[in-house]
Each structure stands twice: as structure tokens, then as C-alpha cells.
Amino acid sequence: VGGYFGGRLAAAGHDVTFLARGAHLDAIRANGLVVTSVVGDFTVQPAQATDDIASIGPVDVVLLAVKTWQLPPVLAALPTLIGPDTAVVTTQNGVEAPAQVAAAVGRETVLPGIAKLFVHIDGPGRVTHAGGPGSLAVDEWSATAGSPSERVVRIRQAIIDSGATSPVPEDIWAELWSKMLFVVPFGSLGAALDATIGELRTEPSSRLLLEAAMREVEALARARGIRLPDSVVAGTMAYVDDQPAAGTTTLQRDLLEDRPSELDAWTGAVVRLAAASGVAVPLHRLLLEVLTGRHPRALPR
């Protein structure tokens, strides 16, 4: 996510510094950042990249694109990037990251964001965008409909000028929960069944499970006061039907390859928040139990 959107911004002439490590950093320094995309390939060369966050200094915008389990060490170092007008855009899946970031840098600094695309690292210094809208929506924490702040307008325009899209959300929190309603059932079911999105939506039994899991997230969101559209599940299933058939989530890939995963921030968060809200989510409880049993490294210890 950071490579794709940061790469587009850099290619469009913005001053972008990438934080990377190890072989990824070495490849970017040697060959630039190579992005292969269904909407056009490009290379950022030379690309500014470092593994020393303190060397960068205060910036205008931080695009926070690490996975949720990688947040703690990043949040400890994040204040070195923060000046009086800095905005931090969160892109993590789930609904808890904005508050976690706000605890480190202050709520006024955080712009909740929603990235929608299928993208993965395809080797050191290489990012592949395989499909999806390729969009990044951002807004203020407490946005006024129809009256975006000046910094949000600037960021949206920069994203659009880079060749990506930045839709204007009516309610950023409803959008975050709507994405959670899509990605958590898809990710956990895909991992449990070792299935692509095409397989999940085609097999009648797994399609029913996918929709049932979405309805559990919908019930939880409404219990927590989130104003989701009445047709959110139907609309999300239609979105599922439009995605590339071979699509999988990072959660599924990480679990199946025995890497640390975002299971706690996805399925774990649904179970955790449901318990606090008095909402029954039996399918998510079962999926969490199955996936943690199969993949002992899935949850933080």
C-alpha cells in the first residue's frame, strides 16, 4: 500500500521518502521502486529511501501503511515525523488503528484512511498492483459533510493528480466499518477454507457463510452506533462479485505461509468488540478458534 500510493505520488513529482528495511531497502536504493500495475507500470528512480525514521524530520503527511501487528514500534518512533501541521493517514484494515495512532500523536493529527486495492510485495523493491479500485479515501476524524478541511482537500487532490483515486466518503467511520465487513469475512473464511475470492463466491455453501459473516459484522457495527447503509451486505456481495477471481487477502497469505498476521486486528477485533457490545458473533468465534489452532503464530503473544 505504501509502495503503491507513495510510488504514484513520487512519480507525480512529490517529495516522498520511503521507510524500508533489509533487502527491500537495498533494492530500492539500487534499482528504484518498481511498481507493476494493471493500470500501468512505473519505476521511481532514484527513490528516496531510508531505514532511519529519525533522519527524515517533520513532514507534511505520513502515509502509515504498516500492518497492524507492526504498529507498536512504528508508533514509538512516529513523533519524530510530526510537526505542528503534520497529518498522519492511517490505512490499516480493521477499525482500531486510528485510535491507537491517536494515542501516540494526538487525535487532531490523525486522518482515518481507507485503501482499496489488491497489492503485494513481489520481491525486494517490487510492488504488484493486481486489481481493485486503487483508491485511497481520507477525511478528518470528525468530518462535516460537504465541508472538507483544507489539508484533506490538498491530500485528495495530490492522490488524484498521481493517477490514483480518492473518493469522498459521506461518513469515514461508516466506510471503515464497511471495509471491515468486506475484508474480515473474506480474509478469515479464505484462510480457513484456503479459497480465493472467486471460489468463495462461486461455491453455494461458502457464499452463504461469507454473507452470514458479513451480517455478524453489520450487527456489531450497528450496535456500536455506526450508520451503515441498509443495503450494506447486498452491496458488499456485489462488490465481491466484481473482484478478480484469484484475489486473496494478506491475512490469508500470511497465515498459510506461517508469518505473523493481522488475525487479531481482523477476526479477533470482531470477537473482542462483540463481547464488549453484547453482540453474538458465533461464526467469527469459530473462525478465530480454527485459525489460531492451525496457526499458533497468528496472534501476538
C-alpha positions as CSV (number, residue, x, y, z in Angstrom):
1,V,0.0,0.0,0.0
2,G,2.8,2.4,0.9
3,G,4.8,1.5,-2.1
4,Y,1.9,1.8,-4.5
5,F,0.5,5.2,-3.3
6,G,3.8,6.6,-2.3
7,G,5.3,5.5,-5.6
8,R,2.5,7.2,-7.5
9,L,3.0,10.4,-5.5
10,A,6.7,10.3,-6.1
11,A,6.3,9.7,-9.8
12,A,4.0,12.7,-10.0
13,G,6.7,14.9,-8.6
14,H,6.0,15.0,-4.8
15,D,8.9,14.8,-2.3
16,V,8.4,11.3,-0.9
17,T,10.7,9.4,1.4
18,F,10.1,5.6,1.8
19,L,10.9,3.8,5.0
20,A,12.1,0.3,4.2
21,R,14.4,-2.4,5.6
22,G,16.9,-5.0,4.6
23,A,16.8,-6.4,1.1
24,H,13.8,-4.2,0.2
25,L,15.7,-1.1,1.1
26,D,18.8,-2.2,-0.7
27,A,16.8,-2.9,-3.9
28,I,15.0,0.4,-3.8
29,R,18.4,2.3,-3.4
30,A,20.0,0.3,-6.2
31,N,17.2,0.0,-8.8
32,G,14.4,2.3,-7.7
33,L,10.9,1.3,-6.6
34,V,9.4,-0.9,-9.3
35,V,5.6,-0.9,-9.5
36,T,3.7,-3.3,-11.8
37,S,0.1,-2.3,-12.1
38,V,-3.0,-3.3,-14.0
39,V,-3.4,0.4,-14.8
40,G,0.2,0.9,-16.0
41,D,3.7,0.1,-14.7
42,F,6.2,2.6,-13.5
43,T,9.5,2.9,-11.7
44,V,10.5,5.6,-9.2
45,Q,14.2,6.1,-9.8
46,P,16.0,7.4,-7.9
47,A,13.8,6.8,-4.9
48,Q,14.5,8.4,-1.5
49,A,14.5,5.5,1.0
50,T,15.9,5.0,4.5
51,D,15.6,2.7,7.5
52,D,16.3,5.6,9.9
53,I,13.0,7.3,10.7
54,A,14.7,9.9,12.9
55,S,16.8,11.1,9.9
56,I,13.7,12.3,8.0
57,G,12.4,15.0,10.3
58,P,8.9,16.6,10.4
59,V,6.9,16.1,7.2
60,D,3.6,17.3,5.8
61,V,1.9,13.9,5.6
62,V,2.7,10.4,6.9
63,L,1.1,7.6,5.0
64,L,1.1,4.9,7.7
65,A,1.0,1.7,5.7
66,V,2.4,-1.0,8.0
67,K,0.3,-3.9,9.1
68,T,-1.5,-3.7,12.4
69,W,0.9,-6.0,14.3
70,Q,3.8,-3.8,13.2
71,L,2.3,-0.6,14.7
72,P,3.8,-0.6,18.2
73,P,7.5,0.1,17.2
74,V,6.4,2.5,14.5
75,L,4.2,4.5,16.9
76,A,7.1,4.8,19.3
77,A,9.2,6.5,16.6
78,L,6.4,8.3,14.9
79,P,6.6,11.6,16.9
80,T,10.0,12.4,15.1
81,L,8.0,12.9,11.9
82,I,5.3,15.2,13.5
83,G,5.4,19.0,13.1
84,P,2.6,21.4,14.0
85,D,0.7,20.8,10.8
86,T,1.5,17.2,10.0
87,A,-1.3,14.8,9.1
88,V,-1.0,11.0,9.7
89,V,-3.2,9.0,7.3
90,T,-4.0,5.5,8.6
91,T,-4.6,2.8,6.0
92,Q,-4.8,-0.3,8.3
93,N,-7.6,-2.8,7.9
94,G,-9.9,-3.0,10.8
95,V,-11.3,-0.2,12.9
96,E,-8.9,0.2,15.9
97,A,-5.8,1.6,14.3
98,P,-6.9,5.3,14.2
99,A,-7.4,5.3,18.0
100,Q,-4.1,3.5,18.5
101,V,-2.3,6.1,16.4
102,A,-4.1,9.0,18.1
103,A,-2.9,7.8,21.5
104,A,0.7,8.3,20.2
105,V,0.4,11.6,18.3
106,G,-2.9,13.2,19.2
107,R,-6.3,12.8,17.6
108,E,-6.1,16.2,15.8
109,T,-3.1,14.7,13.8
110,V,-4.9,11.6,12.5
111,L,-6.8,11.3,9.3
112,P,-8.6,7.9,9.1
113,G,-8.0,6.5,5.6
114,I,-9.3,3.6,3.6
115,A,-7.2,1.9,0.9
116,K,-9.0,-0.3,-1.6
117,L,-6.8,-2.4,-3.9
118,F,-5.2,-5.8,-4.3
119,V,-1.5,-5.2,-3.9
120,H,1.5,-7.1,-2.6
121,I,5.3,-7.0,-2.5
122,D,6.6,-9.2,-5.3
123,G,10.3,-9.4,-4.3
124,P,12.7,-6.8,-2.9
125,G,11.9,-3.3,-4.3
126,R,9.0,-4.6,-6.3
127,V,5.3,-3.9,-5.8
128,T,2.5,-5.5,-7.8
129,H,-1.0,-4.0,-8.1
130,A,-3.2,-6.8,-9.2
131,G,-6.6,-5.1,-9.3
132,G,-9.3,-3.4,-7.2
133,P,-10.2,0.2,-7.4
134,G,-6.8,1.6,-6.5
135,S,-8.3,4.2,-4.3
136,L,-7.4,6.0,-1.1
137,A,-10.1,7.8,0.8
138,V,-9.2,10.2,3.7
139,D,-11.1,12.5,6.0
140,E,-10.9,14.3,9.3
141,W,-11.7,12.3,12.4
142,S,-14.9,14.4,13.0
143,A,-15.7,15.5,9.5
144,T,-18.5,17.9,8.5
145,A,-20.3,16.5,5.4
146,G,-19.7,18.7,2.4
147,S,-17.1,20.9,4.1
148,P,-13.7,19.1,3.9
149,S,-10.7,20.7,5.7
150,E,-8.0,22.4,3.6
151,R,-5.5,19.7,4.3
152,V,-7.9,17.0,3.3
153,V,-8.6,18.8,0.0
154,R,-4.9,19.1,-0.7
155,I,-4.2,15.4,0.1
156,R,-7.2,14.2,-2.0
157,Q,-6.0,16.3,-4.9
158,A,-2.4,15.0,-4.7
159,I,-3.7,11.4,-4.8
160,I,-5.9,12.2,-7.8
161,D,-3.0,14.0,-9.6
162,S,-0.8,10.9,-9.0
163,G,-3.2,8.8,-11.1
164,A,-5.0,7.1,-8.2
165,T,-8.5,7.9,-7.0
166,S,-9.6,9.5,-3.7
167,P,-13.4,9.1,-3.3
168,V,-15.1,11.5,-0.9
169,P,-16.7,9.5,2.0
170,E,-20.0,10.6,3.4
171,D,-19.0,9.1,6.7
172,I,-15.4,7.9,7.2
173,W,-16.3,5.7,10.1
174,A,-19.2,4.0,8.2
175,E,-16.7,3.5,5.3
176,L,-14.1,1.9,7.7
177,W,-16.7,-0.5,9.1
178,S,-18.0,-1.2,5.6
179,K,-14.5,-2.2,4.5
180,M,-14.2,-4.3,7.7
181,L,-17.4,-6.0,6.7
182,F,-15.8,-7.0,3.4
183,V,-12.2,-7.8,4.3
184,V,-12.7,-9.7,7.7
185,P,-15.2,-12.3,6.5
186,F,-13.3,-12.7,3.2
187,G,-9.9,-13.0,4.9
188,S,-10.8,-15.4,7.7
189,L,-13.0,-17.6,5.5
190,G,-10.5,-17.6,2.7
191,A,-7.8,-18.6,5.2
192,A,-9.9,-21.3,6.8
193,L,-11.0,-22.8,3.5
194,D,-7.8,-22.0,1.6
195,A,-10.0,-20.4,-1.1
196,T,-9.7,-17.4,-3.4
197,I,-12.5,-14.8,-3.6
198,G,-13.7,-16.4,-6.8
199,E,-14.0,-19.8,-5.1
200,L,-15.7,-18.3,-2.1
201,R,-18.4,-16.6,-4.1
202,T,-19.0,-19.5,-6.5
203,E,-19.5,-22.4,-4.1
204,P,-23.0,-22.0,-2.7
205,S,-22.1,-23.2,0.8
206,S,-19.1,-20.8,1.2
207,R,-21.1,-17.9,-0.4
208,L,-23.7,-18.4,2.3
209,L,-21.0,-18.4,5.0
210,L,-19.5,-15.3,3.6
211,E,-22.8,-13.5,3.7
212,A,-23.5,-14.7,7.2
213,A,-20.2,-13.5,8.5
214,M,-20.9,-10.1,6.9
215,R,-24.2,-9.9,8.7
216,E,-22.4,-10.5,12.0
217,V,-20.1,-7.5,11.4
218,E,-23.1,-5.5,10.3
219,A,-24.9,-6.2,13.6
220,L,-21.9,-5.3,15.6
221,A,-21.4,-2.0,13.8
222,R,-25.0,-1.0,14.3
223,A,-24.8,-1.9,18.0
224,R,-21.8,0.5,18.2
225,G,-23.7,3.3,16.6
226,I,-22.2,3.1,13.1
227,R,-24.6,4.3,10.5
228,L,-24.2,1.7,7.8
229,P,-26.4,1.7,4.7
230,D,-29.4,-0.6,4.8
231,S,-28.1,-2.5,1.8
232,V,-24.5,-2.8,3.0
233,V,-24.4,-6.6,2.8
234,A,-26.0,-6.8,-0.6
235,G,-23.7,-4.1,-1.8
236,T,-20.7,-5.8,-0.4
237,M,-21.6,-9.1,-2.0
238,A,-22.0,-7.3,-5.4
239,Y,-18.5,-5.8,-4.8
240,V,-17.2,-9.3,-4.1
241,D,-18.6,-10.5,-7.4
242,D,-16.7,-7.7,-9.2
243,Q,-13.3,-8.5,-7.9
244,P,-10.5,-10.5,-9.6
245,A,-11.3,-14.2,-9.1
246,A,-7.8,-15.1,-8.0
247,G,-7.8,-12.4,-5.2
248,T,-6.8,-13.3,-1.7
249,T,-6.1,-11.2,1.4
250,T,-2.8,-10.5,3.1
251,L,-4.3,-12.3,6.2
252,Q,-4.8,-15.5,4.2
253,R,-1.3,-15.4,2.6
254,D,0.4,-14.6,5.9
255,L,-1.4,-17.4,7.8
256,L,-0.8,-20.0,5.1
257,E,2.9,-19.0,4.9
258,D,3.3,-19.1,8.7
259,R,4.1,-15.4,9.1
260,P,2.8,-13.0,11.7
261,S,-0.7,-11.9,10.7
262,E,-3.4,-9.4,11.3
263,L,-5.8,-12.0,12.6
264,D,-6.1,-10.2,16.0
265,A,-7.0,-6.9,14.4
266,W,-9.5,-8.5,12.0
267,T,-11.3,-11.5,13.3
268,G,-10.0,-11.0,16.8
269,A,-11.4,-7.4,16.9
270,V,-14.8,-8.6,15.8
271,V,-14.9,-11.1,18.6
272,R,-13.4,-8.7,21.2
273,L,-15.7,-5.7,20.3
274,A,-18.8,-8.0,20.1
275,A,-18.1,-9.3,23.6
276,A,-17.9,-5.7,24.8
277,S,-21.1,-4.7,22.9
278,G,-23.2,-7.8,23.8
279,V,-23.5,-9.0,20.2
280,A,-23.4,-12.6,19.2
281,V,-20.8,-13.5,16.5
282,P,-20.6,-17.3,16.6
283,L,-19.2,-17.7,13.1
284,H,-16.3,-15.3,13.8
285,R,-15.7,-17.0,17.2
286,L,-15.4,-20.3,15.4
287,L,-13.1,-18.9,12.7
288,L,-10.9,-17.4,15.3
289,E,-10.7,-20.7,17.1
290,V,-10.0,-22.7,14.0
291,L,-7.3,-20.3,12.6
292,T,-5.5,-19.8,15.9
293,G,-5.5,-23.6,16.4
294,R,-4.0,-24.2,13.0
295,H,-1.6,-21.2,13.1
296,P,-0.1,-20.7,16.6
297,R,1.9,-17.7,15.5
298,A,-1.2,-15.9,14.2
299,L,-1.9,-13.9,17.4
300,P,0.6,-11.7,19.3
301,R,2.0,-13.3,22.4
